[in-house]
């Protein structure tokens, strides 16, 4: 005599969603949720690009991630794209680090010069129409500007809070 077939305790679609052990699945979901909350609270910031000041590198409505721990061990380097908090605008902006602390900055003929040498910038679009007198950056100052030099904002303070480096 054949033994009766054992009936599955849950329908197939429930087993696909929850698995064979619902308690283990619940614990796994809670651990993943906690990990994701931690990562996006303390390690990464997700932002949407608004405007064209960083074109051709970044385009309007792209979503990018900022790595908040990028500058824990080392300071920003020239060419890094960073996120900064601009309190007067109530926004987070993406800008490129052009000049580092202690460097001499000048803008002549739409071109940027650092310590008297023309800065080679293959990632830019257009020339800046911003005129800046020669300026020596202080020990904690960085000069930041967008890649689309024809329209990039011209309201630079040097005390913006750098939130992190754009990674992808």
Residue, then its C-alpha position, 0 to 999 in steps of 0.5 A: x500500500x502506498x503512503x499518502x502524498x504529503x501535502x505542502x503546508x503553503x501554496x507554491x507562491x507563498x513558498x517563493x516569497x517567504x521560503x520554507x522557513x518564514x522566521x529565517x526569511x523575516x530575520x534576513x529581511x530585517x538584517x537587509x533593511x537595517x544594512x540599507x538604512x545604515x548605508x544610506x544614512x551614514x555612507x552614501x547619499x543619493x542625489x538627482x542632478x538638477x541643471x546643466x552646470x556639470x555638463x558634459x560630465x553629468x546631465x540633468x535628472x541623472x541619479x548619482x551617489x556620493x561616498x561620504x567617507x571618501x575624505x576621512x583619510x585623505x583630503x579632496x584632490x584636484x579634479x574630484x567631483x564633490x557634493x557640497x551643501x549650499x545652505x543659502x540655496x537649501x540644496x546639495x550641489x555637485x562641483x569639481x575641485x579646481x584649486x587646493x588649499x594654499x594655491x594661487x588661483x587666477x582666471x584670465x581669458x576664460x581660462x583658469x591658472x593655478x600657481x601661474x600654470x594653465x590648468x588643463x581640463x579636458x572635462x569642461x565645456x566652454x570658457x568661464x565668463x567669470x572674472x576673478x582677481x588673483x587669489x591665494x586660498x587659505x589652508x582650509x579652502x577649496x575652489x569649486x566650479x561646475x564643468x559647464x563653464x559658460x553657465x556655472x554659478x558664480x557665487x563662490x564662497x570657500x566655506x561650503x561643507x564638502x559632503x563627499x565624493x561622487x562615485x557613480 
